[in-house]
């Protein structure tokens, strides 16, 4: 059962369609004048087998490590779709379209059928059928990072393979190109290149830029002690280091690496090592030990530590939105990022919060998009939709037939 949120007003919806269409039309006109197919041929943004929409087509991928059951919850229709059971899954990640169910013996790939294409001045939203793609190699510790062209699988031993994105979009894995050597972290596609870290003995890791074939093309001056955690933003790639973060940025073909230091000594247990944010945002969050949250403003190159109380999960949409924190008491709390003051709190939503992401238990997560946040309640077999701009109001509640211990959002 669920309660439907208010329907988006008609005028803004029509306006968004007009703006998107106008932006695309300009590109189509340019193509026609240059001798390319006119608008009467294949329209700009056309994707075979997919339906384009004027608003994001978000879906939640859900998994129960205890039973192996998986589901896809369509946030537009409110319907839940059964997907293949996957025994032994311990982690679920996504690149915005594909879900990666990580297990001890490999990673299963599921096409959620919802994604976004960002053209800079406008975006395209798509929905298509949900389909199983196949199994990638790599057990525990495997990292998967993607962009529009490739998907890179970096195994725990540092070896990496590059898969053509077009093959995954057609429902097949394809044949990977193996990158030479080993890597000191996840290989991340960025600016039509691959960003990786290398380490010489006990020295700090350094950034290396590869082309898509694996050839080294740049090595900006950098040093990252004990790298852990990464995130892709509009300002570049953020990599967690012992003394802060390293920002790798590309400008007109030139790559630079800039340190964003904490500005104070931070114990290892309070470092930012697992970043969460809204895709496209430049505001990142990460636990700062047990009782606080780090907020990294990539644009301003500044860290802020928000004292919260015992933290189970945190996230923010950035750009003036509140920091949303699930505290271990089971209630959601909202904080003003600029002042650190609490601005809202809900009743207790979760009765039982797992403290470990190992075995059959997984800590809950908060997924955020441009208008809503989503909180999974494994023991209650439900997902809450939260309007974070309305004092953390519960907009909808989705009751499920599985324990959604694992959750990611696609289509953003």
The 8 nearest C-alpha neighbors of each residue, nearest first, counted from 0:
[[1, 398, 397, 2, 396, 399, 77, 395],
 [2, 0, 397, 396, 395, 3, 398, 77],
 [1, 3, 395, 4, 396, 0, 394, 397],
 [4, 2, 395, 1, 5, 394, 77, 6],
 [3, 5, 394, 6, 2, 395, 7, 384],
 [6, 4, 7, 3, 8, 394, 2, 395],
 [5, 7, 8, 4, 3, 9, 12, 75],
 [6, 8, 9, 5, 12, 11, 10, 4],
 [9, 7, 10, 11, 6, 12, 5, 13],
 [8, 10, 12, 11, 13, 7, 6, 14],
 [9, 11, 13, 12, 8, 14, 15, 7],
 [12, 10, 14, 13, 9, 8, 15, 7],
 [11, 13, 9, 15, 14, 10, 16, 8],
 [14, 12, 16, 10, 15, 11, 9, 17],
 [13, 15, 11, 17, 16, 12, 10, 18],
 [16, 14, 18, 12, 17, 13, 19, 11],
 [15, 17, 13, 19, 14, 18, 53, 20],
 [18, 16, 14, 20, 15, 19, 21, 13],
 [19, 17, 21, 15, 20, 16, 22, 14],
 [20, 18, 22, 16, 21, 17, 121, 15],
 [19, 21, 17, 23, 18, 22, 24, 16],
 [22, 20, 24, 18, 23, 19, 17, 25],
 [23, 21, 19, 25, 20, 24, 18, 121],
 [22, 24, 20, 26, 25, 21, 19, 27],
 [25, 23, 27, 21, 26, 22, 20, 28],
 [24, 26, 28, 23, 27, 22, 21, 29],
 [25, 27, 29, 23, 24, 28, 30, 22],
 [26, 28, 24, 30, 29, 25, 38, 23],
 [29, 27, 31, 25, 30, 26, 24, 32],
 [28, 30, 26, 32, 27, 31, 25, 33],
 [29, 31, 35, 27, 33, 28, 32, 26],
 [30, 32, 37, 28, 35, 34, 33, 29],
 [33, 31, 29, 30, 34, 28, 35, 37],
 [34, 32, 30, 31, 35, 29, 28, 36],
 [33, 35, 31, 32, 30, 36, 37, 29],
 [36, 34, 30, 31, 33, 37, 32, 29],
 [37, 35, 40, 31, 34, 38, 30, 41],
 [36, 38, 31, 39, 40, 35, 30, 27],
 [37, 39, 40, 42, 27, 41, 36, 31],
 [38, 40, 37, 41, 42, 36, 31, 27],
 [39, 41, 38, 37, 36, 42, 43, 35],
 [40, 42, 45, 38, 43, 39, 36, 37],
 [43, 41, 38, 45, 40, 44, 39, 27],
 [42, 44, 45, 27, 23, 41, 38, 26],
 [45, 43, 42, 46, 123, 23, 51, 41],
 [44, 46, 42, 43, 47, 41, 51, 49],
 [47, 45, 49, 48, 44, 50, 51, 125],
 [46, 48, 49, 45, 50, 127, 169, 44],
 [47, 49, 46, 127, 50, 128, 126, 45],
 [50, 48, 127, 47, 46, 126, 125, 51],
 [51, 49, 126, 125, 127, 52, 48, 46],
 [50, 52, 125, 124, 49, 126, 123, 53],
 [51, 53, 124, 54, 125, 50, 55, 123],
 [52, 54, 16, 124, 15, 55, 51, 123],
 [55, 53, 52, 124, 56, 12, 15, 123],
 [54, 56, 124, 57, 411, 410, 53, 115],
 [57, 55, 410, 113, 126, 54, 75, 124],
 [58, 56, 410, 409, 74, 55, 411, 113],
 [57, 59, 73, 409, 74, 72, 408, 410],
 [58, 60, 408, 72, 71, 407, 61, 409],
 [61, 59, 71, 407, 406, 70, 408, 72],
 [60, 62, 406, 70, 403, 405, 69, 71],
 [61, 63, 69, 405, 403, 68, 404, 64],
 [62, 64, 68, 402, 67, 403, 65, 404],
 [65, 63, 67, 359, 88, 66, 89, 62],
 [64, 66, 359, 63, 67, 360, 87, 86],
 [67, 65, 68, 64, 63, 86, 84, 85],
 [66, 68, 86, 85, 84, 64, 63, 65],
 [69, 67, 84, 63, 66, 62, 85, 401],
 [70, 68, 62, 61, 82, 84, 63, 83],
 [69, 71, 81, 61, 82, 80, 60, 72],
 [72, 70, 60, 80, 59, 79, 61, 73],
 [71, 73, 79, 59, 58, 78, 74, 80],
 [74, 72, 58, 77, 78, 75, 76, 79],
 [73, 75, 77, 58, 57, 76, 72, 59],
 [76, 74, 73, 77, 56, 57, 58, 78],
 [75, 77, 78, 73, 74, 72, 79, 3],
 [76, 78, 74, 73, 75, 72, 79, 1],
 [79, 77, 76, 73, 72, 80, 74, 75],
 [78, 80, 72, 71, 73, 70, 81, 77],
 [81, 79, 71, 70, 72, 82, 78, 73],
 [82, 80, 70, 71, 69, 79, 83, 68],
 [83, 81, 70, 69, 80, 84, 71, 68],
 [82, 84, 85, 69, 81, 68, 131, 70],
 [83, 85, 68, 67, 69, 86, 82, 66],
 [86, 84, 67, 88, 83, 68, 87, 69],
 [87, 85, 67, 88, 84, 66, 64, 68],
 [86, 88, 102, 89, 64, 85, 67, 103],
 [87, 89, 102, 101, 64, 86, 90, 100],
 [88, 90, 102, 101, 64, 87, 358, 357],
 [91, 89, 101, 88, 100, 92, 405, 102],
 [90, 92, 100, 99, 101, 405, 406, 98],
 [93, 91, 99, 98, 407, 90, 100, 94],
 [94, 92, 98, 95, 97, 99, 407, 96],
 [93, 95, 96, 97, 145, 144, 98, 92],
 [94, 96, 409, 93, 410, 114, 97, 411],
 [97, 95, 114, 409, 94, 113, 111, 410],
 [98, 96, 110, 109, 93, 111, 94, 95],
 [97, 99, 93, 109, 108, 92, 110, 100],
 [100, 98, 108, 92, 91, 107, 93, 101],
 [99, 101, 91, 107, 106, 88, 90, 98],
 [102, 100, 106, 90, 88, 89, 91, 99],
 [103, 101, 88, 105, 87, 104, 89, 106],
 [102, 104, 138, 139, 105, 87, 101, 88],
 [105, 103, 138, 102, 137, 106, 136, 139],
 [104, 106, 138, 137, 136, 102, 135, 103],
 [105, 107, 101, 135, 100, 134, 102, 99],
 [106, 108, 134, 100, 99, 133, 135, 101],
 [109, 107, 99, 132, 133, 98, 134, 106],
 [108, 110, 131, 98, 97, 132, 111, 130],
 [109, 111, 97, 130, 112, 129, 131, 96],
 [112, 110, 129, 113, 97, 96, 109, 98],
 [111, 113, 127, 129, 128, 126, 110, 96],
 [114, 112, 410, 126, 111, 96, 125, 56],
 [410, 113, 115, 96, 125, 124, 95, 409],
 [114, 116, 124, 410, 123, 411, 125, 117],
 [117, 115, 123, 122, 118, 124, 114, 125],
 [116, 118, 122, 119, 115, 121, 123, 120],
 [119, 117, 121, 122, 120, 116, 123, 23],
 [118, 120, 121, 117, 122, 116, 233, 22],
 [121, 119, 118, 122, 22, 117, 19, 23],
 [122, 120, 118, 119, 19, 117, 22, 123],
 [121, 123, 117, 118, 116, 124, 115, 119],
 [122, 124, 116, 115, 117, 125, 51, 44],
 [125, 123, 115, 52, 55, 51, 114, 54],
 [126, 124, 51, 114, 50, 113, 52, 49],
 [125, 127, 113, 112, 50, 49, 56, 51],
 [128, 126, 112, 49, 50, 113, 129, 48],
 [127, 129, 112, 130, 126, 111, 49, 110],
 [128, 130, 112, 111, 110, 127, 131, 109],
 [131, 129, 110, 109, 132, 128, 111, 170],
 [130, 132, 109, 110, 133, 108, 129, 170],
 [133, 131, 170, 108, 171, 109, 130, 110],
 [134, 132, 108, 107, 131, 172, 135, 171],
 [135, 133, 107, 106, 108, 105, 136, 132],
 [134, 136, 106, 105, 107, 137, 133, 108],
 [137, 135, 105, 106, 134, 138, 104, 154],
 [138, 136, 105, 154, 141, 104, 135, 106],
 [137, 139, 103, 105, 104, 102, 141, 140],
 [140, 138, 103, 141, 102, 137, 155, 101],
 [139, 141, 155, 138, 142, 154, 137, 156],
 [140, 142, 154, 155, 137, 139, 153, 138],
 [143, 141, 153, 185, 152, 154, 140, 144],
 [144, 142, 152, 151, 153, 141, 145, 150],
 [143, 145, 151, 187, 150, 142, 94, 188],
 [146, 144, 150, 149, 188, 94, 151, 143],
 [145, 147, 148, 149, 188, 150, 189, 144],
 [148, 146, 149, 164, 145, 150, 116, 165],
 [149, 147, 164, 146, 163, 165, 150, 145],
 [150, 148, 164, 163, 162, 145, 146, 147],
 [149, 151, 145, 162, 144, 161, 164, 163],
 [150, 152, 161, 144, 143, 160, 145, 162],
 [151, 153, 143, 160, 159, 142, 154, 161],
 [154, 152, 159, 142, 185, 141, 158, 157],
 [155, 153, 141, 156, 157, 137, 158, 159],
 [154, 156, 140, 141, 157, 153, 139, 158],
 [155, 157, 154, 158, 181, 153, 182, 140],
 [158, 156, 181, 182, 155, 154, 153, 183],
 [159, 157, 181, 154, 153, 156, 182, 180],
 [158, 160, 153, 152, 178, 177, 154, 157],
 [161, 159, 177, 152, 175, 176, 151, 178],
 [160, 162, 151, 175, 176, 150, 177, 149],
 [161, 163, 175, 150, 149, 151, 164, 174],
 [164, 162, 149, 165, 166, 148, 150, 161],
 [163, 165, 149, 148, 167, 166, 150, 162],
 [164, 166, 168, 163, 167, 169, 148, 149],
 [167, 165, 169, 171, 168, 164, 173, 163],
 [168, 166, 171, 170, 169, 172, 164, 165],
 [167, 169, 165, 166, 170, 164, 171, 110],
 [168, 170, 166, 167, 171, 165, 132, 172],
 [169, 171, 132, 167, 168, 166, 172, 131],
 [172, 170, 167, 166, 132, 173, 169, 133],
 [173, 171, 167, 166, 133, 174, 132, 170],
 [172, 174, 166, 171, 175, 162, 163, 167],
 [173, 175, 162, 172, 176, 163, 161, 166],
 [176, 174, 162, 161, 160, 177, 173, 163],
 [175, 177, 161, 160, 178, 162, 174, 212],
 [178, 176, 160, 159, 175, 161, 179, 158],
 [177, 179, 213, 159, 160, 176, 180, 158],
 [180, 178, 177, 213, 181, 158, 159, 214],
 [181, 179, 178, 158, 182, 157, 159, 177],
 [182, 180, 157, 158, 179, 183, 156, 159],
 [181, 183, 157, 184, 197, 196, 158, 195],
 [184, 182, 196, 197, 157, 198, 181, 204],
 [185, 183, 182, 196, 186, 195, 157, 226],
 [184, 186, 153, 142, 187, 195, 183, 182],
 [187, 185, 195, 194, 153, 193, 184, 151],
 [186, 188, 194, 193, 144, 185, 189, 195],
 [189, 187, 193, 192, 146, 145, 194, 191],
 [188, 190, 192, 191, 193, 187, 194, 146],
 [189, 191, 192, 249, 188, 193, 252, 248],
 [192, 190, 189, 188, 193, 211, 210, 148],
 [193, 191, 210, 189, 190, 211, 188, 209],
 [192, 194, 188, 209, 187, 208, 189, 210],
 [195, 193, 208, 187, 186, 207, 188, 209],
 [196, 194, 186, 207, 206, 208, 193, 187],
 [197, 195, 206, 183, 205, 207, 182, 204],
 [196, 198, 183, 204, 205, 182, 206, 195],
 [197, 199, 204, 200, 205, 183, 202, 203],
 [200, 198, 202, 201, 197, 204, 203, 205],
 [199, 201, 202, 198, 203, 204, 197, 183],
 [202, 200, 199, 203, 198, 204, 224, 225],
 [201, 203, 200, 199, 198, 204, 224, 222],
 [204, 202, 224, 223, 222, 198, 205, 201],
 [205, 203, 198, 223, 197, 222, 196, 224],
 [204, 206, 222, 196, 197, 221, 223, 198],
 [207, 205, 196, 195, 218, 221, 219, 197],
 [206, 208, 218, 195, 196, 194, 217, 205],
 [209, 207, 194, 217, 216, 193, 215, 218],
 [210, 208, 215, 193, 214, 213, 216, 192],
 [209, 211, 192, 213, 214, 212, 193, 216],
 [210, 212, 213, 192, 193, 209, 191, 214],
 [213, 211, 210, 214, 178, 209, 176, 161],
 [214, 212, 209, 178, 210, 211, 215, 179],
 [213, 215, 209, 210, 212, 216, 211, 208],
 [214, 216, 209, 208, 217, 213, 210, 207],
 [215, 217, 209, 208, 214, 210, 218, 207],
 [218, 216, 208, 215, 207, 219, 209, 254],
 [217, 219, 207, 208, 206, 220, 216, 205],
 [220, 218, 255, 256, 221, 217, 254, 206],
 [219, 221, 218, 256, 222, 255, 206, 205],
 [220, 222, 205, 256, 219, 206, 223, 257],
 [221, 223, 205, 203, 204, 224, 220, 206],
 [224, 222, 204, 203, 240, 226, 205, 225],
 [223, 225, 203, 241, 240, 226, 204, 222],
 [224, 226, 241, 240, 223, 227, 203, 204],
 [227, 225, 240, 239, 224, 223, 238, 228],
 [226, 228, 239, 272, 240, 225, 238, 229],
 [227, 229, 272, 273, 239, 238, 274, 226],
 [230, 228, 238, 237, 239, 274, 227, 236],
 [229, 231, 237, 236, 274, 232, 238, 228],
 [230, 232, 236, 235, 237, 229, 233, 234],
 [233, 231, 235, 234, 281, 279, 236, 280],
 [232, 234, 235, 279, 281, 280, 231, 236],
 [235, 233, 232, 248, 281, 298, 297, 236],
 [236, 234, 248, 232, 247, 233, 231, 246],
 [235, 237, 231, 247, 246, 230, 232, 238],
 [236, 238, 246, 230, 229, 245, 231, 244],
 [239, 237, 229, 245, 244, 228, 240, 246],
 [238, 240, 244, 228, 227, 226, 272, 229],
 [241, 239, 226, 243, 244, 223, 242, 224],
 [240, 242, 224, 225, 243, 226, 270, 239],
 [243, 241, 240, 260, 261, 244, 265, 224],
 [244, 242, 260, 261, 240, 259, 241, 239],
 [245, 243, 239, 259, 240, 238, 258, 260],
 [244, 246, 258, 238, 257, 237, 259, 247],
 [245, 247, 237, 257, 256, 236, 258, 248],
 [248, 246, 256, 236, 235, 255, 245, 257],
 [247, 249, 235, 255, 254, 246, 256, 234],
 [250, 248, 254, 253, 252, 255, 251, 190],
 [249, 251, 253, 252, 254, 248, 255, 190],
 [252, 250, 253, 249, 254, 190, 248, 255],
 [251, 253, 250, 249, 254, 190, 248, 191],
 [252, 254, 250, 249, 251, 255, 248, 217],
 [255, 253, 249, 248, 219, 250, 252, 247],
 [256, 254, 219, 248, 247, 249, 257, 253],
 [257, 255, 247, 246, 221, 219, 248, 245],
 [256, 258, 246, 245, 247, 255, 259, 221],
 [257, 259, 245, 244, 260, 246, 256, 243],
 [258, 260, 244, 243, 300, 245, 257, 261],
 [261, 259, 243, 262, 242, 258, 244, 263],
 [262, 260, 243, 263, 242, 302, 259, 264],
 [263, 261, 260, 264, 243, 242, 302, 259],
 [264, 262, 261, 265, 260, 242, 243, 266],
 [263, 265, 266, 262, 261, 242, 241, 267],
 [264, 266, 263, 269, 270, 267, 242, 261],
 [267, 265, 269, 268, 270, 264, 241, 288],
 [266, 268, 270, 269, 265, 241, 288, 271],
 [267, 269, 266, 288, 270, 287, 265, 289],
 [270, 268, 288, 287, 266, 267, 265, 271],
 [271, 269, 267, 268, 287, 272, 265, 266],
 [270, 272, 285, 273, 287, 286, 239, 269],
 [271, 273, 228, 227, 239, 270, 274, 285],
 [274, 272, 228, 285, 271, 275, 229, 227],
 [273, 275, 285, 284, 283, 272, 230, 228],
 [274, 276, 284, 283, 314, 285, 273, 277],
 [277, 275, 283, 314, 315, 278, 284, 282],
 [276, 278, 316, 280, 367, 368, 279, 315],
 [279, 277, 280, 276, 411, 232, 368, 231],
 [278, 280, 232, 233, 277, 281, 231, 276],
 [279, 281, 277, 278, 282, 317, 232, 276],
 [280, 282, 297, 232, 296, 283, 298, 233],
 [283, 281, 296, 317, 280, 295, 297, 276],
 [284, 282, 295, 276, 294, 275, 274, 281],
 [283, 285, 294, 275, 293, 274, 314, 276],
 [284, 286, 274, 293, 271, 273, 292, 287],
 [287, 285, 292, 288, 293, 271, 291, 284],
 [288, 286, 269, 292, 291, 293, 270, 271],
 [287, 289, 269, 286, 268, 290, 291, 270],
 [290, 288, 309, 310, 291, 287, 286, 308],
 [291, 289, 309, 308, 310, 307, 288, 306],
 [290, 292, 306, 307, 287, 305, 289, 288],
 [293, 291, 286, 287, 305, 285, 304, 294],
 [292, 294, 304, 285, 287, 284, 303, 286],
 [295, 293, 284, 303, 283, 302, 304, 292],
 [294, 296, 302, 283, 282, 297, 301, 284],
 [297, 295, 282, 301, 299, 298, 300, 281],
 [298, 296, 300, 281, 299, 295, 282, 301],
 [297, 299, 300, 296, 281, 234, 301, 282],
 [298, 300, 301, 296, 297, 295, 302, 281],
 [301, 299, 297, 298, 296, 259, 302, 295],
 [300, 302, 296, 299, 295, 297, 303, 259],
 [303, 301, 295, 294, 261, 296, 304, 293],
 [304, 302, 294, 293, 305, 295, 301, 336],
 [303, 305, 293, 292, 294, 306, 291, 302],
 [306, 304, 292, 339, 291, 307, 293, 303],
 [307, 305, 291, 308, 304, 290, 292, 339],
 [308, 306, 291, 290, 305, 309, 292, 310],
 [307, 309, 290, 310, 291, 306, 326, 289],
 [308, 310, 290, 289, 326, 327, 307, 311],
 [311, 309, 326, 290, 312, 289, 327, 308],
 [310, 312, 326, 327, 325, 309, 362, 363],
 [313, 311, 325, 364, 310, 324, 365, 363],
 [314, 312, 324, 323, 325, 365, 284, 322],
 [313, 315, 323, 284, 276, 275, 322, 365],
 [314, 316, 322, 317, 323, 276, 321, 320],
 [315, 317, 277, 320, 367, 368, 276, 369],
 [318, 316, 282, 320, 315, 319, 280, 281],
 [319, 317, 320, 316, 282, 280, 281, 321],
 [320, 318, 317, 321, 336, 316, 335, 337],
 [319, 321, 317, 318, 316, 315, 322, 388],
 [322, 320, 335, 334, 333, 323, 315, 336],
 [321, 323, 315, 334, 333, 314, 336, 324],
 [324, 322, 333, 314, 313, 315, 332, 321],
 [325, 323, 313, 332, 331, 312, 326, 333],
 [326, 324, 331, 312, 311, 330, 313, 310],
 [325, 327, 310, 311, 328, 309, 329, 330],
 [326, 328, 329, 311, 309, 310, 325, 352],
 [327, 329, 326, 330, 347, 349, 350, 309],
 [328, 330, 349, 347, 327, 348, 326, 350],
 [331, 329, 347, 348, 345, 346, 328, 325],
 [330, 332, 325, 345, 324, 344, 326, 323],
 [333, 331, 344, 324, 343, 323, 325, 330],
 [332, 334, 343, 323, 342, 322, 341, 321],
 [335, 333, 341, 322, 342, 321, 340, 339],
 [334, 336, 339, 321, 340, 337, 338, 341],
 [337, 335, 339, 338, 334, 322, 321, 305],
 [336, 338, 335, 339, 340, 303, 319, 334],
 [339, 337, 340, 335, 336, 334, 305, 341],
 [338, 340, 336, 335, 305, 334, 337, 341],
 [341, 339, 338, 334, 335, 342, 336, 337],
 [340, 342, 334, 333, 343, 335, 339, 332],
 [341, 343, 334, 333, 340, 335, 344, 390],
 [344, 342, 333, 390, 332, 341, 391, 345],
 [343, 345, 332, 331, 333, 330, 346, 391],
 [346, 344, 331, 330, 347, 332, 391, 343],
 [345, 347, 330, 348, 344, 331, 329, 349],
 [346, 348, 330, 329, 349, 345, 328, 350],
 [347, 349, 330, 329, 346, 350, 345, 331],
 [350, 348, 329, 351, 347, 376, 352, 330],
 [351, 349, 329, 348, 352, 347, 378, 379],
 [350, 352, 349, 378, 353, 329, 377, 379],
 [351, 353, 354, 349, 350, 362, 327, 329],
 [354, 352, 362, 355, 360, 361, 351, 363],
 [355, 353, 362, 352, 356, 361, 311, 360],
 [354, 356, 357, 353, 361, 362, 360, 358],
 [357, 355, 361, 362, 360, 358, 354, 353],
 [356, 358, 355, 360, 361, 359, 89, 362],
 [357, 359, 360, 356, 89, 361, 64, 355],
 [360, 358, 65, 64, 357, 361, 89, 356],
 [361, 359, 356, 358, 357, 353, 355, 362],
 [362, 360, 356, 404, 355, 353, 357, 363],
 [361, 363, 353, 356, 355, 354, 364, 352],
 [364, 362, 375, 361, 404, 312, 376, 365],
 [365, 363, 312, 374, 366, 375, 362, 406],
 [364, 366, 374, 373, 314, 313, 312, 367],
 [365, 367, 373, 372, 364, 408, 407, 374],
 [368, 366, 372, 277, 371, 316, 373, 365],
 [367, 369, 371, 370, 277, 372, 316, 411],
 [368, 370, 371, 316, 367, 277, 411, 372],
 [371, 369, 368, 386, 372, 387, 388, 367],
 [372, 370, 386, 385, 368, 367, 387, 369],
 [371, 373, 367, 385, 366, 384, 368, 365],
 [374, 372, 384, 366, 365, 383, 385, 367],
 [373, 375, 365, 383, 382, 364, 376, 384],
 [376, 374, 382, 363, 377, 403, 381, 383],
 [375, 377, 381, 379, 382, 378, 380, 349],
 [378, 376, 402, 403, 404, 380, 379, 375],
 [377, 379, 380, 376, 402, 351, 350, 349],
 [378, 380, 376, 377, 381, 402, 349, 350],
 [381, 379, 402, 377, 399, 378, 401, 376],
 [380, 382, 398, 376, 399, 397, 379, 375],
 [381, 383, 375, 397, 374, 376, 396, 384],
 [384, 382, 396, 374, 373, 395, 385, 375],
 [385, 383, 373, 395, 394, 372, 393, 396],
 [384, 386, 393, 372, 371, 394, 392, 391],
 [387, 385, 371, 392, 391, 388, 389, 394],
 [386, 388, 391, 389, 385, 390, 371, 372],
 [389, 387, 386, 390, 391, 320, 321, 370],
 [390, 388, 387, 391, 386, 392, 385, 343],
 [389, 391, 343, 392, 388, 387, 386, 344],
 [392, 390, 387, 386, 389, 385, 393, 388],
 [391, 393, 386, 390, 385, 389, 394, 387],
 [394, 392, 385, 395, 384, 386, 391, 383],
 [395, 393, 384, 385, 4, 392, 386, 396],
 [396, 394, 2, 384, 1, 393, 383, 3],
 [395, 397, 383, 1, 382, 384, 398, 2],
 [398, 396, 1, 382, 381, 0, 399, 383],
 [397, 399, 381, 0, 380, 396, 382, 1],
 [400, 398, 380, 381, 401, 397, 402, 382],
 [399, 401, 380, 402, 398, 381, 403, 70],
 [402, 400, 399, 380, 403, 63, 68, 62],
 [401, 403, 377, 380, 63, 404, 378, 400],
 [404, 402, 377, 62, 61, 405, 63, 401],
 [403, 405, 377, 361, 63, 402, 62, 363],
 [406, 404, 62, 403, 61, 91, 63, 361],
 [405, 407, 61, 60, 403, 62, 59, 404],
 [408, 406, 60, 59, 92, 93, 409, 366],
 [409, 407, 59, 58, 60, 366, 57, 406],
 [408, 410, 95, 96, 58, 57, 411, 113],
 [114, 411, 409, 57, 113, 56, 115, 95],
 [410, 409, 115, 55, 57, 114, 95, 368]]
